[in-house]
Amino acid sequence: MDSAAKDEMQPELSPGPEWPEQERAEQLARGAALKWASGIFYRPEQLARLGQYRSREVQRTCSLEARLKSVVQSYLEGVQTGVWQLAQAIEAVQGTREALSQARGLLQGMSQALRTLQPLRERVAQYKQLQAMSHLLPRLRAVPAAVAHTQTLIDAQQFLEAYMSLRELEQLREDTWAPLGGLELPVFQGLDLLFEALGQAVEAAAGAAGKLAREDPALLVAAVRVAEVETGRITPLGQVPRDWRQRCLRALQEGLEQTHFGSPLLPAPGALPGWLEALRVALPVELATAEALVAPCCPPQYNVVQLWAHTLHSGLRRSLQHLLAGPELEAADAFALLHWALHVYLGQEMMGSLELGPEADVSQLEPLLTLENIEQLEATFVANVQASVSQWLQNALDGEVAEWGREQGPNTDPSGSYYSPMPAIVLQILEENIRVASLVSESLQQRVHGMALSELGIFLRSFSDALIRFSRDHLRGKAMVPHYVPYLLAALNHQSALSSSVSVLQLDGAPSGALAPVEAALDKLQKRICRLVLEALQVELQPLFANLPSRQWLSSPELLESVCERTGRFCRDFGRVRNPTVQLLLAEAERAVVLQYLRALMQGRLVCRGADERTQAAERLRQDAAQLQQLFLGLGLEENAHCAPVLLALRELLNLRDPALLGLEVAGLQQQFPDVSEDHVSALLGLRGDLSREQQLAALSSLQAALPPSPRASRRALFSLVPAPAPAPASCLPSGSCARARLLSE
């Protein structure tokens, strides 16, 4: 290409706008040049070399301009070459576009030609189909007979022959499907239904695997083989794979569940233990059958024994959940289910039998009963047992109360003590329920134990309330009981029997204070019965003490003899109370008599007229104390439990001849009986009749100045239970608040 052409193809380059960076670069260059020049020509002697510098810079500038021109010229030549190549490419593209337009016209002509040949192609396809049908026609004519024969084989449970026939028919359908272009002949329309019928027959045989394994194992083997072959076969295109193995396994599970848990009816109330017992016998037999007979008829991958165990477990678990979702179980059914599920089911009698292989292990399965189920059953059992126990205890109490009004006295045992089977019945009922609960679990035992203690506490309160009603009705005359006191003493024996035997309710490992509420209730019951007995004794003795002290009392022992005679007659039945309760009862009876005696002395009905009467009164106190001691010693009371010696201490107050020594006697009395008060001492000193107000005040002052009571002093309450009379202000002795107020006023 010549230079003129190149010049023509070169684009016209117009100067563009000035770059902002260029101006800044020039400014920086000028500044750098000025800085350099100022540094070079700073001294005058260097100005002589200015021409040399100028010529050298001119040369350098010329060299740079030449290099720039060369670079620009090279760039312009490359641009010119590229523009020429683009022009050549445009010409090639235009030629290609023309060639494509011609090819499109040719293709449109060929399409019209193909449309004219389409009927011919259809005729050729029909000819090929007819040709294929002519070859397959003899086999197709035999299809209806083969279908009927296959149905007969299925009905006869000849599974292998039926399956082979079906496979041949299916192969024939595949052979006709491709030549006919995917068209299925009507003769093959029932083939899928026939396959489904065979699958259902195989399922039915698998569902009765246990029965077939015993009666016709060959049929079970044939069914399983058909399922395995069909599962492993590659199905033709367009067909859904038939997973008959899963159908067989489902049938095995459903048939097993239907056999043992298929009944929709739940066990009737009371029939659950029988149902569980039947399962205890049947399930191990079923597992043994699976291990010995069914497993050899199935491939190893079926894991027949494990499948049997899991299926039985799941079916049983669903049945129990359905059972628990229904009406609330009775106590016997709840107990039977808890004991069976927690102990029998996994025990050696059942799923843990040593005769079963390791495949039957169900220990890794989810629990037969959930924690919520166990909680529900335990709560049901405890609630029902509590209602029954409450009724039994109430019946036992009602029977005991009914005997209190009999004409005969209480029954006695061979030793002569009052006896009733009620305490033994009560404890036996509670102990038996706790023992039965321990057969299930420790948690149930603890719940029943707590329930038993609660019911025993309720029973003791009811027993105590019944005794109070019994006593109130008797004392008010509503129901006169011939043997009132003996039945109270019999109740005391009942309390003693319960108290001595309640330890049988103590659980091993339970806190030692678990029985503390019951023991406290028993102690309270004992005190209440003793109080009722003593109230009856006080009613007997109260008329006799109305004349004590008196002139007749001073001169004759008949009053106390009557008291002792009636007391002895009242306490003669105390010997039928068992030890140590009899000692407590005798001690309380003696204290009641002594308290009545002290109460009579405090009334101020007698004031001695002289020294002879004081001596006579002191002697009477000594004789009365000896007589009371002799009485209760004869009744069996231990000597160290007597309260009668208090009369001897009071005797010293009366027998003392020197009034100046009364302070010492009063201090000694307080040492022995710390609960004695100023009012009591004032009333006793008033009995002497020979003391002035100053002497009484001096004697009473010794109470405040006395030393603390001796540690060996009796701590049993005596004087604190005796109300001291409050004297009238006119006759108020110098004692207590009344005496002090009067002395201050004077």
Buried (B, 14 or more C-beta within 10 A) or exposed (E): EEEEEBEEBEEEEEEEEEEEEEEEEEEEEEEEEEEEEEEEBEEEEEEEEEEEBEEEEEEEEEEEEEEEEEEEEEEBEEEBEEEEEEEEEEEEEEEEEEEEEEEEEEEEEEEEEEEEEEEEEEEEEEEEBEEBBEEBEEBBEBBEEBBEBBBEBBEEBBBBBBBBBBBBBBEBBEBBBEBBEEEEBEBBEBBEEBBEBBBEBBBBBBBBBBBBBEEBBEBBBBBBBBBBBBBEEEEEEEEEEBEBBEBBBEBBBBBBBEBBBEEEEBBEEEEBBEBBEEBBEEBBEBBBBBBEBBBEBBEEEBBBBBBBBBBBBBBBBEBBEEBBEEEEBBBBBBBBBBBBBBBBBBEEEBBBBEEBBEBBBBEEBEEBBBEEBBEBBBBBBBBBBBEEBBEBBBEBBEEBBEBBBEEEBBEBEEEEBBBBBBBBBBBEBBBEBBEBBBEBBEEBBBBBBBBBBBBBBBBBEBBBEBBEEBBEBBBEEEEEBEBBBBBBBBBBBBBBBBBBBBEEBEBEEEEEEBBEBBBEBBEBBBBBBBBBBBBBBBEBBEEBBEBBBBEEBBEEEEBBBBBBEBBEEBBEBBBBBBEEBBBBBBBBBBBBBBBBBBBBBBBBBBEBEEEEBBBBBBBBBBBBBEBBBEBBEEBEBEEEBBBBBBBBBBBBBBBBEEBEEBBBBBBBBBBBBBBBBBBBBBBBBBBBBBBEBEBBBBBBBBBEEBEEBEEEEBEBEBBEBBEBBEBEEEEBBBBBEBBBEBBEEE
